[in-house]
Amino acid sequence: MTDETSTITVKTDQAISLPVSREERRIAIRYLDWKRCKKRLVKIRQPISRLQLTFPFCFGLSVSSVFALATLYLIPEVKFPAWSFPFYWLLLVFSLAVGICFLYLDYKIRKDKESDIDEVIEDMESIEKSFT
């Protein structure tokens, strides 16, 4: 048995050839840069918030209670149950407060998603600048 030694030659020069056409240009990107952008894109891809369905429902309840209260006050000759006045007032206040809270939360969530999208765009632009 003979003891043979083998050598491995590693070249660090890498050649990237770009097509002539401007539309066919390609950008070489490091794997870590691509992974960072991909992680941010996955964060953006979330299901639609259920708040978009909740606050219109609450505002609809408050408008309905306003109409019910208007009916109760505009027709005094009809005897309505004693519980109807406080019930519709509570419904109006509660549904309006909950609707405003959900509207604010939906605004904050949407704002956060927009900032995430802006971060991804900044990352993409910084990667593009490094290759130009």
N, C-alpha and C positions, 0 to 999 in steps of 0.2 A: 504494500500500500504506500502510495506516495503522498506526501503532504504538499498540496498545491495551495497557493495563496491567490486570491482573486482580488482585483481592484475594481472599485465602483467610482465612476467619474460623474460628478453632479455639476451641472451648469446652472448658474443662477440667472442667466439671460433668458428672458422670455420675449418672444416676438408675437405681436398682435397685428394682424393685417386687417386693415379696414377697407371695405369696398369703396369703389370710386364714387358711386352715387351718394348724394347727401341723405336721401331717404333710407338708404340701406346701411347707414352707419350704425355701429354697435358700440356699446360702452362696456368695458370690462369692470366688474364690480367685485369687491371682496365679499366673501361669504358672510362675514360678521355684519357688514353694512346691510346686506340683503336681509339677513335674519332680523336685524333691528327694525327695518321697515315692515317686514312681514308681521312681526309681533304687534306693531302699532296698528296695522290694518286689521288684524284679528280683533283687537280691542274695539275698533270702531264698529265692526260687524256684530251688533247686538240686536235682539228682537225689538220691535216697535213697542214703545212704552204703553202700558195700559192706561196711563194718566190721560192720554189723548181721548180716551172714551169716558173717563170718569168726570172730569170737570165740566164738559158740556151737559152731562146728565144732571149734575148738581145745579147748574145754572137753569136748566129746564125746570127742575123742581121749584126753584125759587121764583121763577116767572109764573108758574102755575099757582103757587101760593099767593102771589100778588093778585092774580085774577080772582082767586077764591075770596081773598080778603075784600077786594073791591065789591064783589057780589054781596058779601055779608054786610058791608057798611052802606051800600047803595039801596038795599031793599030792607029797611028796618021793620016793615009791617009783617014780614014773615018771621016766625019764631024758629030760629036755628038752635040746635043743641048748645048748651053752655060750654062744652068742651071745644067747640069748633073755633072760637076766636083765639084762645091761647095755642091751640094745636097749629093753626096756620101761621101764627106769628113765630112760634118756635121752629116750624118747618122752614119758614123764610130765612130766619137768622142762621140756623144751623146749615142749611144747604148752601147759602151764600158764603158762609165762612169756610166750609169744606171745599167748595168750588174754587175760591180764591187761593187756598193753600195748595190744592192740586195744580192749579194754573201756574203758581210760582215754582213748584217742584218741576213741572214739565219744562218751564223756561230754563231752569238751572241745568237740567239734564241735557237739553238741546244745546245750551251754551258750552257745556263740557265736551260734547261730541264735536262741536265746531272747532274747539281748541285742539282736540286730538287730530282732526283732519289737517289743521294748520301745521301741527308738528310733523306730520308725515310729509307734507309738501316741503317744509323746510329741510327735512332729511334728504328728500329726493333732490332738491336743488343743491344742497351741499355736496352730495355725491357727484352730481353733474359738473359742478365747478371744479372738483378735484381732477376731472378728466379733460377739462378744456384748456 
